[in-house]
Amino acid sequence: MSDRSALIYADLGGTTHLVGRLWAHMRKGRESATFEYDASWLDNPDKFALEPALQLGEGAFHTEADKTMFGAIGDSAPDRWGRILMRRAERRRAERAGEAPQTLREIDYLLAVYDEARQGALRFAIEPGGPFLADYDSVPIPPLIELPRLLAATERVIDDSDSDEDLRLLLAPGSSLGGARPKAATQIGDRPWIAKFQKRGDSFPECRVELATMQLASECGLNVPALDFRCVLDRDIYLIERFDRVPHGNWLERRPFASGLTMLGAHESEVSSYSYADLAGAIRQHGTQVRADLHELFRRMVFNILVTNDDDHLRNHGFLFDGTGWRLSPLYDVVPKPQVGLERRLVLGVGPEGRNATIGNALAGAAVFDLGPEEASAMTEELRVMVAARWQPLFEEAGLSPADRGRFATCFRLAIEDG
């Protein structure tokens, strides 16, 4: 039996409010959690439910049998790269202490995230009022000029030759961010950005491909954050501005975030049983700009089909709380994957034919997105024409070789052949 607890706060408009308390349990080798809203939050005029499954009210909530953490709280935890860094740091601590490394629990990962870089607006503390975890000796988010050091430290972690200084440098900016690829938070001027690093041995120049594809999405009219690119130490670095932070002079507004996984109350292992129609349902139920977001979601689905992005799982769809309800977040993590066969499938269901990634399947389900047949067809054709015309110039401008452009041509076959 082992219980740990933490206080959960929300930073709204630069003011930190106590939201509630989290308890993490360990029983017979199985993790679970309990959450309860604080009375002060229930009386707060700015209150909101952290996620649909945690509706405002008195009493305790308990995680379902197959979940170790609540969705909205877990969205503040690191994904694969951050967890690699944290396990590496624990291994170093244990080596210095002459003991075996501890097995990190979900609560350990959650509380080890650097507060300033943490995704969304939630903050965590052990004592009322803070300090907020974890400060890593108050290491600031590094400016863009520090990218060479971050990249070099990242490569040493990947090679298992890192030092204590490498981990100290990376844990603060890199522990908070989701996804599997090495990355770190950075600053460009007064604005926070995310830097994603190329890995030695990548089978294709992923940073350049993501840059070009996201630029293509922007030209197609999708909601895309600001993008940038650097080449440091002969390594590509893709940069995307954070959309959960808004600069206001000398302070940063934190925007509450929830993944699509959280909004649907889904489990990681069952995401392929969900569909874009399910996300549309969440928009209808919890959204504040329903029609605009339904149309945006439909366009994103069609774009994923046209560029063969088959990594459209629920964590790669996000929502931001706007003070009244939830809006689709800007687009992120869209990377085409070259295909050998002709059949295409997305992770999420597209239309009546399930996950089959065809324009016909998308159009057959367009009514779910508040679109009539003619409007949906016109929207789809507009996207197809833009993708067919602009993917090659953008991939060339991003520095992909003719051989790589030829390889990725398979991703855009549907857009080209339907023309």
Secondary structure, DSSP 8 states (H G I E B T S, - for coil): -EEEEEEEEEEETTEEEEEEEEEEEEETTEEEEEEEE-HHHHT-TT---SSTTS-SSSSEEE--TT-SS-HHHHTTS--HHHHHHHHHHHHHHHHHHTS------HHHHHHTS-GGG-SSSEEEESSTT--BS--GGG----BGGGHHHHHHHHHHHHTT---HHHHHHHHHHHSS--SSS-EEEEEETTEEEEEEE--TT-SS-HHHHHHHHHHHHHHTT-----EEEEEETTEEEEEEE-SSEEEETTEEEE--EEEHHHHTT--GGGGGG-BHHHHHHHHHHHBSSHHHHHHHHHHHHHHHHHHT-----GGGSEEEE-SSSEEE-----------SSS--B-SSB-BTTBTB--HHHHHHTGGGGT--HHHHHHHHHHHHHHHHHHHHHHHHHTT--HHHHHHHGGGGHHHHHT-
